[in-house]
């Protein structure tokens, strides 16, 4: 029997990259998967592929930074599947801006998606989890600061530090209800976001990869499946005594 048989897993930012890989992995583990993304077409494309391989999956459009969208999302999940057993907060954006250039809307934008979106989803997911006294929450952040970070990541670092602190505090709050709350901080992962970062720095992606690999103990870049594997472990019963941890997945110490 698949280890997540019958569980309902909601993954935000699931249309592409790491979120997509996580959704596919959890479906393979037996979960009924809800793919949430601001761009519905991407999420629906992944959900359709999963359904064609006989996995149970739906796509729902939501901007997790908007409370009304999140409420509608959870209403739909409850209607179709009855509630959320597993929540993976993956949706996020990255903006590299020097502090002296930061406008109020820049801060509002990154904190809304990166941090507020995570908290919005946790607020609604925990209600069902507390009632059934079982749940798994995984919050995806980024190392603070990222290893190959520029000196323009103060906003991004602050938003991710907030997620890590929230993860640890929420683990204490929800622990008595048999709910595990953990975080993953990926780095050196070959994603679209990383490729965009290379472009912003005026670098060819191959040159960027060479610099990264030179600093990685395992001498290779990670990929989205590496993160999906850690999520698969954290939401399984194999990790039932792990909570309040933020695991850095970056190919080295």
N, C-alpha and C positions, 0 to 999 in steps of 0.2 A: 504494500500500500504506500503511495506517495506520502512523504512526511507532512505535507500541508493539506492533505485530503479534506475537502469540505470547508476549509478556512477561506474567508473573504479578504483579499489584499487590495488596498488602495495605494496606487503609486502616482505621485504628482510629477509633472514634467516628464510624462512617460512617452511622449511622441518620438523622441530622438535620444541618441547618446546613452548616458548612464541609466536614465530612467527607463528607456526602452529595454535595455539589457536586463534590468532588474525585473520588469514586468514579465518578460519572456521566461526568465529563470524561475520566478515564483509560479508561473503557470505550469512549467515542467515539473515543479515540485508538488503539483496537485491543487494549488489554490485557484479559486475563482477570482479573476483579476479585473479590477477597475482601473482603466488607464485615463488619468486626468491630464489635460493639457490646455493651455490657452489657445493653441492652434489645433482645433478639433480634427482637421484633415489628417494630420500626422498621427494622432492617437487612434483615429478610426482605421487608418491603414494598418497599423500594428495589430489592433484588435481583430480586424478582418482576417489577417494571416493566422492569428491564434485560433480563431473559430474554424478556419479551414483545416487546421490540424487537430480539430476536436477538443480544443481547450475552451473553457468557459470564460469569455471575456467581453466586456463592454467598454465603450469610450464615452467620456462625458467632458464637455467643455466647461472650464472654470478658470477664472483668474483668482488664484488663491489669496491675493492681496485684498480682494473685495469680499467682505463678509457675506453679502447677499448671495454671491456666486457659490461660496462654500456651503452655505445653508442649502441652496438648491442642489448642489452636488450630493450632499449627504441624504437629502430626501430621496433623490433618485436611487442612490445605492441601497437605502433601506427598502424602497419599493421593489427593487429587482432581487436583492440578495438578503435582505433582512437586517443588515448592519455590517460594520467593519471590525474584523478581528485583527488585522495587520495594517499598519499605516507606515508608509515610507515617504517622508517629506524630502523630495528631491528637487522640486522646482526652485530655480534661482537665476539670478543674473549677475554679471560682473561688469563693473565700471571702474576703470583706472583713471583717477583724476587727482591732480595735485591739490592739496588742501586749500591753497590760496585761490584756486579757481572754482571751488565747490559752490554751487548754488543750492538753495533750499530744496528745489525740486530734485536735484541729484541725490541728496540724502534721503528724501522721501521715497524715491523710486527704489533704491537698493534695499532700504530697511523694510519697505512694504512687501516686496517679493521674498527676499531672503529670510527675513525674521518674522514679520507679521503673518506671512502666509503659512509658515510652519506652526505658529501658535494658533492661528485660526483653525487649522485642520485638527490639531491635537485637542482643542477645546471640544469639538463635536465628536471626535472618535472616542475619546475617553469615556463618554457617557455610556455607550453600549458596552465597552470593555469592563467598566466598573460593575455594571449590572450582572454580567456573566462571570465576573472575576477571572478574566483571562484576556490578555492582549499583548501585542508586540508593537512597539513604535521605534522606528529608526529614522534619525534626522541626519541628512547629508549636509555637511558644511565644507570647509576648506581649511587647511593648516593656517595658523595665524602666527607669522605671515607665511605665505606660500614660499617654498624653497627657492623657486626661480622668480620670486616676486620683485616688482619694481618699487620705487619709492613713491608710487602714486596709488597705493592700495589702502590708505587709511580707512576709507569708508567700507571697503570690502572686508577688511580685517575686523573692523568693529562689528559689522553685521554677523560675521561668522563666529566671533567670540561670544556674541549674544546667544547664538544658537547653542554653542557648547555649554554655556552656563545654564541655559534653560533646560537642556537635556539632563544635566546632573541634578538640578533642583526638582524637575518633574519626576525623575526616577524615585526620589525620596517620597514625593507626594503620592505616587500611584503604586509604589511597591506593596503596600498592605493589601492591594486588590489583585495581586498576582499579575501585575502588568510590568513588563520589562521595557525600559526606555534606554536606548543606546544611540550613539552617534558614530558616523564614519566621516573622516576627513581625508579624502583622496588627494593625491598629488602625483605629478609625473604621469598622468593618465592621458592617453592620446584621444582627445575628444575635439569636437567642433569648436568648443570654447577655447581650448589650448591653441588650436590653429589660428583662431581669431587674434589671440594674444600675440602670437608670433608675427602676424601681419602688422599689428599695431606698433610693434617694436621695430618694424622695417626689416624683418628677417625672413629668409626662406625657411619653410617648415623643416626641411632636411637638416639645415644648419642648426635650427632650434633643437631638433631631436638629438643631434650629436652632442650639444652642450649638456642637455638633460641627462643623457645616458652616461656621460663622463662622471656625473655626480651620484649615480644610482648604484647601490651595492650589487644589485642583481644584474646590472649592465643591460637592462632593457627597459623600454617604456611599458607602463601598464596599459590595460585596455578596459573597456566597460564591463566585460565579463569578469574581470578580477574583482570589481566592486560588487557585482551581482552575487558572486560566490560568498562574499563576506556577509551580505544582507541575508542570503539564504540560510547561513549558519545562525545569525543573530535572531531570526524569527522562528527558528526551530526549537524543539525541546532540548536539543543538545546544548543550547545556550540558556537554559532555564535559570541558572544561578549567576548570570551576568547581567548587570544593570548599572546605569549611571556612568558607563564608559564611553570615551570618544577614541575610536581606533584610527590611527593614522595608517593609511594604506599607500605606501610610496616606495616600496622596493628596497627599503633600508631603514636604519635606525633614525 
